[in-house]
Amino acid sequence: MVDKKPCSVCCDSCKKLHNFFMVKDRVWKEAKQEKDSMLCLVCLEKALGRDLAIMDFKKNVQCNEFIWFGYFLAKSE
């Protein structure tokens, strides 16, 4: 049997279900989050006090493919 991880998680702040993503360690530290905590994009931006930038997200991580795909798609227009 293959152990499958859920594609969505609950945000520790708003308790709503959101898609999974990974930001760079420096961004997580900047937001003053525990290593194993989870936040949605909106709550992470609130914790940071700024908008997220594409360079805040880890590259070559499967869960971030939708973010990088959208970025490159928008850049090509």
N, C-alpha and C positions, 0 to 999 in steps of 0.2 A: 504494500500500500504506500502511495506517495503522499507525503505530508505537504499539503498546499497551504500557503499563507493567504489570508484574506486580502482582497484588493483595496479594501477600505478600512479605516480605523477611526476610533472616536477621539476627537480632540479633547485634551485634558482641560481646556478652558471653557469651550462652549458646549462640550459633550455631544456634538453632532457628528454624524458619519461623514468622512471626507476621503478623497483619494490619497494614496500614499505617495510621498516624495521624499527626497533626501537633499539636504543642503550641506554645504561644506562645514567642517567642524568649527571654523572661526565664526561663522554666522550663528550657529547654535550657541556658542559661548557668548557672543554679542547679545543674544536674546536672553541670556542668563537662564538657560534651561538645563535640567538634569539630563544626563546622557540617555536614559531610557524613557524620557517623556515624549509625548506626541502632540503636535499642534497642527491645525489646519493652516492653509496659506494666510487667511485673514487674521487669525489670532497670532501667527508668527510675525506678520507685519506690524500688528499692534504692539507686540512685545519688543520689536526692534525700534519702533518709532519712525519707521521709514518703509518705503515700497521695496519689495524684493527686486533684484536685478538678475538677469540671466546668469551672470557669473557667480551668483550666490549658490547655484545648484551644482551638485556633483555631476561630472561627465561620466559617460560609460557606465551608468547605473540603469538597469532595466526600468525601474519605476519612474525614472525621469524622462523616458523617451518621448512622452507626449509633450513635455515642456520644451525640450530641445527641438522636436519636430516643428512645433508651432513657431518657435523662434526663427528657425531657418526658412520656414515657409513665408513668414512675414518679411524676412530680409530679402527674399528673392523677388518680391513684388515691386 
